[in-house]
């Protein structure tokens, strides 16, 4: 089975635009900055609940989930 890697650069950019820093976003997500970093670096996966919460916190619509969470690295 192919190991799929996702590109979170759009998510990183949006977090920076809205929060300024990843640690502030992590706090609002109720997770540690280390946990968020692991997710953003593909070491662990975002849960469905975390994706939904992130979309809400970042002021995005549900149709944005693919762009921010499922863009494959090329």
Backbone as ProteinMPNN parsed JSONL, in Angstrom:
{"seq_chain_A": "XXXXXXXXXXXXXXXXXXXXXXXXXXXXXXXXXXXXXXXXXXXXXXXXXXXXXXXXXXXXXXXXXXXXXXXXXX", "coords_chain_A": {"N_chain_A": [[0.844, -1.186, 0.0], [0.503, 2.23, -0.759], [2.232, 4.903, 0.81], [0.802, 7.799, 1.748], [1.554, 11.181, 1.695], [0.736, 14.298, 3.073], [0.397, 17.754, 2.219], [0.687, 20.448, 4.192], [1.02, 23.155, 3.829], [-0.762, 25.178, 2.996], [-2.505, 25.207, 5.169], [-0.715, 25.95, 7.211], [-0.125, 28.558, 6.357], [-2.646, 29.78, 6.571], [-3.114, 29.555, 9.317], [-1.056, 31.203, 10.246], [-1.907, 33.645, 9.146], [-4.328, 34.088, 10.514], [-3.84, 33.623, 13.271], [-1.206, 34.323, 13.774], [0.797, 32.879, 15.17], [1.658, 29.403, 15.507], [1.463, 28.192, 18.044], [-0.507, 29.597, 19.41], [-2.772, 28.944, 17.953], [-2.77, 26.181, 18.429], [-3.399, 26.165, 21.167], [-6.086, 27.11, 21.129], [-7.121, 24.962, 19.794], [-7.094, 23.12, 21.731], [-4.854, 21.504, 22.168], [-1.437, 20.489, 22.577], [1.401, 22.476, 21.533], [3.356, 20.746, 20.538], [1.881, 18.451, 19.811], [0.342, 19.525, 17.733], [2.398, 20.204, 15.957], [3.388, 17.633, 15.343], [1.209, 16.634, 13.911], [1.101, 18.433, 11.766], [3.458, 17.81, 10.545], [3.079, 15.3, 9.582], [3.46, 13.107, 11.236], [1.547, 12.189, 12.993], [-2.03, 11.824, 12.62], [-4.662, 14.16, 11.818], [-7.753, 14.143, 13.523], [-11.191, 13.631, 12.535], [-12.819, 15.303, 14.026], [-10.977, 17.209, 14.907], [-10.236, 18.382, 12.478], [-12.691, 19.554, 11.729], [-13.019, 21.386, 13.826], [-10.77, 23.031, 13.452], [-11.33, 24.162, 10.93], [-13.549, 25.707, 11.626], [-12.42, 27.467, 13.592], [-10.611, 28.835, 12.0], [-12.218, 30.251, 10.353], [-13.213, 29.201, 7.97], [-15.043, 27.519, 5.302], [-16.832, 24.378, 5.137], [-16.249, 23.195, 2.695], [-13.61, 23.708, 2.331], [-12.025, 21.828, 3.52], [-10.683, 19.803, 2.034], [-8.68, 21.244, 0.63], [-7.059, 22.243, 2.717], [-6.409, 20.023, 4.321], [-6.087, 17.665, 2.811], [-4.415, 17.863, 0.593], [-2.091, 16.463, -1.476], [1.426, 15.848, -1.109], [3.779, 16.672, -3.607]], "CA_chain_A": [[0.0, 0.0, 0.0], [1.245, 3.475, -0.904], [2.219, 5.818, 1.94], [0.399, 9.114, 1.254], [1.983, 12.318, 2.504], [-0.068, 15.483, 2.788], [1.068, 19.052, 2.25], [-0.075, 21.348, 5.06], [1.501, 24.534, 3.67], [-1.93, 26.084, 2.978], [-2.971, 25.29, 6.553], [0.274, 26.761, 7.936], [-0.324, 29.942, 5.945], [-3.905, 30.284, 7.134], [-2.891, 29.704, 10.757], [-0.243, 32.409, 10.429], [-2.727, 34.808, 8.818], [-5.384, 34.292, 11.507], [-3.33, 33.573, 14.65], [0.144, 34.848, 13.894], [1.718, 31.833, 15.619], [1.042, 28.08, 15.629], [1.176, 27.834, 19.432], [-1.791, 30.206, 19.776], [-3.778, 28.102, 17.319], [-2.777, 24.913, 19.17], [-4.135, 26.407, 22.415], [-7.519, 27.139, 20.808], [-7.479, 23.607, 19.358], [-7.0, 22.287, 22.944], [-3.77, 20.53, 22.042], [-0.123, 21.076, 22.81], [2.113, 22.842, 20.306], [4.052, 19.554, 20.051], [0.896, 17.618, 19.116], [0.021, 20.183, 16.463], [3.571, 20.053, 15.103], [3.403, 16.249, 14.856], [0.155, 16.505, 12.901], [1.473, 19.238, 10.601], [4.617, 17.179, 9.919], [2.691, 13.984, 9.101], [3.824, 12.029, 12.167], [0.248, 11.707, 13.446], [-3.092, 12.339, 11.75], [-5.763, 14.937, 12.373], [-9.035, 13.442, 13.59], [-12.281, 14.357, 11.867], [-13.262, 16.355, 14.945], [-9.961, 18.273, 14.888], [-10.36, 19.098, 11.206], [-13.897, 20.384, 11.792], [-12.758, 22.495, 14.758], [-9.811, 23.925, 12.806], [-12.054, 24.901, 9.89], [-14.372, 26.714, 12.312], [-11.546, 28.47, 14.201], [-9.943, 29.616, 10.96], [-13.227, 30.988, 9.598], [-13.348, 28.612, 6.64], [-16.255, 26.716, 5.129], [-16.581, 22.934, 5.089], [-15.695, 22.822, 1.395], [-12.17, 23.964, 2.371], [-11.305, 20.747, 4.197], [-9.766, 19.135, 1.108], [-7.549, 22.142, 0.338], [-6.198, 22.43, 3.878], [-6.051, 18.784, 5.001], [-5.91, 16.503, 1.957], [-3.572, 18.138, -0.58], [-0.926, 15.556, -1.454], [2.758, 16.372, -1.45], [4.246, 16.238, -4.923]], "C_chain_A": [[0.887, 1.246, 0.0], [1.108, 4.339, 0.349], [1.946, 7.227, 1.412], [0.876, 10.18, 2.225], [1.185, 13.536, 2.07], [0.744, 16.748, 2.984], [0.186, 20.014, 3.056], [0.367, 22.798, 4.933], [0.352, 25.537, 3.622], [-2.463, 26.282, 4.4], [-2.023, 26.149, 7.375], [0.08, 28.247, 7.629], [-1.574, 30.551, 6.552], [-3.776, 30.488, 8.642], [-2.098, 30.979, 11.027], [-1.062, 33.671, 10.171], [-3.745, 35.126, 9.912], [-4.822, 34.439, 12.923], [-1.955, 34.202, 14.837], [1.168, 33.783, 14.245], [0.969, 30.519, 15.804], [0.675, 27.732, 17.063], [-0.145, 28.426, 19.91], [-2.951, 29.413, 19.186], [-3.903, 26.78, 18.063], [-3.574, 25.055, 20.462], [-5.636, 26.401, 22.164], [-8.019, 25.78, 20.32], [-7.491, 22.635, 20.538], [-5.992, 21.164, 22.771], [-2.457, 21.253, 22.292], [0.497, 21.506, 21.482], [2.858, 21.651, 19.702], [3.108, 18.64, 19.288], [0.537, 18.217, 17.764], [1.186, 20.023, 15.491], [3.651, 18.646, 14.525], [2.37, 16.047, 13.757], [0.55, 17.239, 11.615], [2.668, 18.637, 9.848], [4.354, 15.735, 9.512], [3.07, 12.823, 10.001], [2.587, 11.397, 12.797], [-0.807, 12.355, 12.56], [-4.076, 13.207, 12.52], [-6.998, 14.052, 12.432], [-10.069, 14.253, 12.822], [-12.738, 15.521, 12.726], [-12.277, 17.52, 14.948], [-10.029, 19.069, 13.596], [-11.567, 20.033, 11.227], [-13.679, 21.594, 12.697], [-11.805, 23.503, 14.126], [-10.486, 24.78, 11.738], [-12.884, 26.017, 10.519], [-13.497, 27.83, 12.883], [-10.894, 29.379, 13.173], [-10.92, 30.377, 10.065], [-13.415, 30.494, 8.176], [-14.675, 27.876, 6.521], [-15.868, 25.247, 4.967], [-15.972, 22.477, 3.767], [-14.177, 23.013, 1.335], [-11.361, 22.809, 2.94], [-10.299, 20.082, 3.255], [-8.513, 19.982, 0.866], [-6.559, 22.19, 1.5], [-5.702, 21.128, 4.512], [-5.737, 17.594, 4.094], [-5.155, 16.773, 0.663], [-2.336, 17.258, -0.463], [0.358, 16.293, -1.764], [3.145, 15.831, -2.809], [5.756, 16.231, -4.98]], "O_chain_A": [[1.905, 1.291, 0.691], [0.012, 4.492, 0.888], [2.779, 7.788, 0.7], [0.632, 10.093, 3.429], [0.982, 13.782, 0.881], [1.658, 16.801, 3.807], [-0.925, 20.345, 2.642], [0.117, 23.596, 5.835], [0.478, 26.639, 4.155], [-2.827, 27.394, 4.783], [-2.471, 26.988, 8.156], [0.118, 29.087, 8.528], [-1.563, 31.699, 6.995], [-4.27, 31.477, 9.182], [-2.433, 31.743, 11.931], [-0.928, 34.657, 10.895], [-3.997, 36.294, 10.207], [-5.282, 35.288, 13.687], [-1.588, 34.572, 15.953], [2.271, 33.769, 13.698], [-0.196, 30.506, 16.201], [-0.322, 27.046, 17.29], [-0.831, 27.817, 20.731], [-3.983, 29.23, 19.832], [-5.013, 26.305, 18.304], [-4.344, 24.162, 20.815], [-6.383, 25.759, 22.901], [-9.209, 25.483, 20.423], [-7.852, 21.468, 20.379], [-6.234, 20.024, 23.169], [-2.385, 22.48, 22.223], [0.158, 20.964, 20.431], [2.978, 21.555, 18.48], [3.472, 18.107, 18.24], [0.44, 17.501, 16.768], [0.969, 19.733, 14.314], [3.951, 18.48, 13.342], [2.639, 15.357, 12.774], [0.355, 16.724, 10.514], [2.868, 18.916, 8.666], [5.281, 15.017, 9.139], [3.008, 11.67, 9.576], [2.582, 10.204, 13.1], [-0.524, 13.313, 11.84], [-4.294, 13.014, 13.716], [-7.266, 13.294, 11.5], [-9.844, 15.419, 12.5], [-13.014, 16.605, 12.213], [-12.683, 18.681, 14.988], [-9.895, 20.293, 13.611], [-11.47, 21.18, 10.79], [-14.107, 22.701, 12.37], [-12.014, 24.709, 14.253], [-10.24, 25.984, 11.653], [-12.92, 27.136, 10.008], [-13.792, 29.008, 12.685], [-10.653, 30.556, 13.441], [-10.507, 31.065, 9.132], [-13.737, 31.273, 7.278], [-15.352, 27.636, 7.522], [-14.712, 24.925, 4.694], [-15.256, 21.477, 3.728], [-13.528, 22.54, 0.402], [-10.133, 22.814, 2.85], [-9.164, 19.826, 3.659], [-7.399, 19.458, 0.9], [-5.348, 22.177, 1.281], [-4.668, 21.133, 5.18], [-5.172, 16.605, 4.562], [-5.248, 15.982, -0.276], [-1.622, 17.308, 0.538], [0.386, 17.228, -2.564], [2.873, 14.674, -3.129], [6.334, 15.891, -6.012]]}, "name": "protein", "num_of_chains": 1, "seq": "XXXXXXXXXXXXXXXXXXXXXXXXXXXXXXXXXXXXXXXXXXXXXXXXXXXXXXXXXXXXXXXXXXXXXXXXXX"}
